[in-house]
Amino acid sequence: MKHALATAASAVTLTACAAMGSSASLAPEPAKPVNATLFTGLWHEVARSPEAITKDCVAGQTRFFRDNRNRLIDRDSCRKGGLRGEEKVFSGPVTFLDDKTKAKFRVDYEMFGPIKVTREYWILDHGTDWFIVSSPNLENLAIFTRGPQLSRGKMLDLLRRARAFGYDTAKLEYPPQPPVGRPARV
């Protein structure tokens, strides 16, 4: 009986470890420290991994700002069903997991009243007007830019960078964004 319990406990532990991911499945370490200006203002999600929570959502945006308690807040939004659709919003405070580089952080989203959903993000690479962010297991990846539209050459460069980190960019989707200078809802 003790052997059966030990075997069952080992199986549960192995299953839990597999679900959490092994070190081999981790995203590569971020390329460089993140400048604090990255965590300010509006960013447009120009490419992303498909997820149930963003199905049929377009014009994805992330806005970083300080709340009245001086906490850094991540406000993610998109438009359900089209550029004029209803806004869907998820937001929560940011906690840096690596104070030295600021490249790894988590957001405790306030989504369902008192229930919080925590997501961890790694900024794999960035420039002054773009960043590539991933979950630590490299399952979910997104590309953000300051402007809602990019040139084909810029998009190809960002996709090349994402592939260099080991991500299969064929899995990405490219949700519509509003034209430059126009908000998603008129």
C-alpha positions as CSV (number, residue, x, y, z in Angstrom):
1,M,0.0,0.0,0.0
2,K,2.8,2.4,0.9
3,H,4.4,1.7,-2.5
4,A,1.2,2.4,-4.3
5,L,0.8,5.7,-2.5
6,A,4.4,6.7,-3.2
7,T,4.0,5.8,-6.8
8,A,0.8,7.8,-7.0
9,A,2.4,10.8,-5.3
10,S,5.4,10.6,-7.7
11,A,3.0,10.6,-10.7
12,V,1.1,13.6,-9.4
13,T,4.4,15.4,-8.8
14,L,5.7,14.6,-12.3
15,T,2.4,15.7,-13.8
16,A,2.5,19.0,-12.0
17,C,6.1,19.5,-13.0
18,A,5.3,18.8,-16.6
19,A,2.4,21.1,-16.6
20,M,4.6,23.9,-15.2
21,G,7.2,23.3,-17.9
22,S,10.7,22.2,-17.7
23,S,13.8,24.4,-18.0
24,A,14.2,23.2,-21.6
25,S,10.8,24.7,-22.4
26,L,11.6,28.1,-21.0
27,A,11.9,31.2,-23.2
28,P,15.4,32.4,-23.6
29,E,16.6,35.1,-21.2
30,P,15.7,38.6,-22.3
31,A,18.3,40.2,-24.6
32,K,18.9,43.4,-22.6
33,P,17.6,45.5,-19.7
34,V,14.4,47.4,-20.3
35,N,14.4,51.2,-20.2
36,A,11.8,52.7,-17.9
37,T,10.2,54.6,-20.9
38,L,8.9,51.2,-22.2
39,F,6.5,51.1,-19.3
40,T,4.8,54.4,-20.2
41,G,2.0,55.2,-22.6
42,L,0.2,53.4,-25.3
43,W,1.4,50.3,-27.2
44,H,-0.4,48.5,-30.1
45,E,-0.5,44.7,-30.3
46,V,0.3,44.1,-34.0
47,A,0.9,40.3,-33.7
48,R,0.0,37.7,-31.0
49,S,-0.5,34.1,-30.2
50,P,-4.2,33.1,-30.6
51,E,-5.9,32.7,-27.2
52,A,-9.5,32.1,-26.2
53,I,-9.6,35.4,-24.3
54,T,-8.7,37.4,-27.4
55,K,-10.8,35.5,-29.9
56,D,-12.6,37.9,-32.3
57,C,-10.9,40.9,-30.5
58,V,-9.1,43.4,-32.7
59,A,-7.1,46.7,-32.1
60,G,-5.3,45.2,-29.1
61,Q,-3.6,47.8,-26.9
62,T,-1.6,48.0,-23.7
63,R,-1.4,51.2,-21.8
64,F,1.0,51.6,-18.9
65,F,0.3,54.3,-16.3
66,R,0.6,55.1,-12.6
67,D,-2.5,54.9,-10.5
68,N,-3.3,57.2,-7.5
69,R,-1.2,54.9,-5.2
70,N,1.8,55.3,-7.6
71,R,1.6,51.6,-8.7
72,L,2.4,50.8,-12.3
73,I,-0.7,49.6,-14.0
74,D,-1.0,47.5,-17.2
75,R,-4.3,48.2,-18.9
76,D,-4.9,45.7,-21.8
77,S,-7.9,46.3,-24.1
78,C,-9.2,45.2,-27.5
79,R,-12.4,45.7,-29.5
80,K,-14.8,42.8,-29.7
81,G,-15.9,41.9,-33.2
82,G,-14.3,44.9,-35.1
83,L,-12.8,48.3,-34.8
84,R,-16.1,49.8,-33.7
85,G,-16.9,47.0,-31.3
86,E,-17.3,47.1,-27.6
87,E,-14.1,47.6,-25.7
88,K,-12.9,44.6,-23.6
89,V,-10.5,45.6,-20.8
90,F,-8.3,43.7,-18.4
91,S,-6.0,45.6,-16.0
92,G,-3.9,45.2,-12.9
93,P,-0.7,46.2,-11.2
94,V,2.7,45.3,-12.5
95,T,5.3,43.6,-10.3
96,F,8.8,43.4,-11.5
97,L,10.4,40.0,-11.0
98,D,13.9,41.2,-11.8
99,D,14.5,44.7,-10.5
100,K,17.8,45.0,-12.2
101,T,16.7,44.5,-15.8
102,K,12.9,45.1,-15.5
103,A,12.6,42.6,-18.4
104,K,10.5,40.1,-16.4
105,F,7.3,41.1,-14.7
106,R,3.9,39.8,-13.7
107,V,0.5,41.4,-13.9
108,D,-2.3,40.6,-11.4
109,Y,-5.3,41.2,-13.6
110,E,-8.5,42.1,-11.9
111,M,-10.9,40.3,-14.2
112,F,-13.8,38.7,-12.4
113,G,-14.5,41.0,-9.4
114,P,-12.4,39.8,-6.5
115,I,-10.8,37.0,-8.5
116,K,-7.4,37.9,-9.9
117,V,-5.6,36.2,-12.8
118,T,-1.9,36.4,-12.8
119,R,0.2,36.3,-15.9
120,E,4.0,36.4,-16.1
121,Y,5.7,38.2,-19.1
122,W,9.3,38.3,-20.3
123,I,10.3,41.1,-22.7
124,L,12.6,39.2,-24.9
125,D,13.8,42.2,-27.0
126,H,12.9,45.8,-27.5
127,G,13.7,49.0,-29.3
128,T,12.4,52.5,-28.7
129,D,9.2,51.9,-30.6
130,W,8.6,48.1,-30.4
131,F,8.9,45.2,-28.0
132,I,8.5,41.4,-28.2
133,V,7.0,39.8,-25.1
134,S,6.5,36.2,-24.2
135,S,5.2,33.9,-21.5
136,P,8.2,32.2,-19.7
137,N,7.4,28.9,-21.5
138,L,7.3,30.7,-24.9
139,E,3.8,29.5,-25.6
140,N,2.3,32.9,-25.9
141,L,4.1,35.7,-27.7
142,A,3.1,39.2,-28.8
143,I,4.7,42.0,-30.7
144,F,3.8,45.6,-29.7
145,T,4.6,48.8,-31.4
146,R,4.0,52.5,-30.6
147,G,2.1,53.1,-33.8
148,P,-0.9,51.0,-35.0
149,Q,0.5,50.3,-38.5
150,L,4.0,49.2,-39.6
151,S,5.8,48.8,-42.8
152,R,6.2,45.3,-44.2
153,G,9.9,45.5,-43.7
154,K,9.6,46.4,-40.0
155,M,7.1,43.5,-39.4
156,L,9.4,41.1,-41.2
157,D,12.3,42.3,-39.0
158,L,10.3,41.8,-35.8
159,L,9.2,38.3,-36.9
160,R,12.8,37.4,-37.7
161,R,13.7,38.5,-34.1
162,A,10.9,36.4,-32.7
163,R,12.0,33.3,-34.6
164,A,15.6,33.9,-33.4
165,F,14.2,33.3,-29.8
166,G,12.8,30.0,-31.0
167,Y,9.2,31.0,-31.5
168,D,7.2,29.6,-34.5
169,T,5.9,32.8,-36.0
170,A,3.6,30.8,-38.3
171,K,1.3,30.5,-35.2
172,L,0.8,34.2,-34.8
173,E,-2.3,36.2,-35.8
174,Y,-2.4,39.8,-36.9
175,P,-5.5,41.5,-35.6
176,P,-6.6,44.6,-37.5
177,Q,-5.5,48.0,-36.1
178,P,-7.0,51.4,-36.7
179,P,-5.4,53.6,-39.3
180,V,-2.6,55.9,-38.1
181,G,-4.0,58.9,-36.3
182,R,-7.5,57.5,-35.8
183,P,-8.9,55.8,-32.7
184,A,-10.4,52.3,-32.8
185,R,-13.8,53.7,-32.1
186,V,-15.2,56.8,-33.9
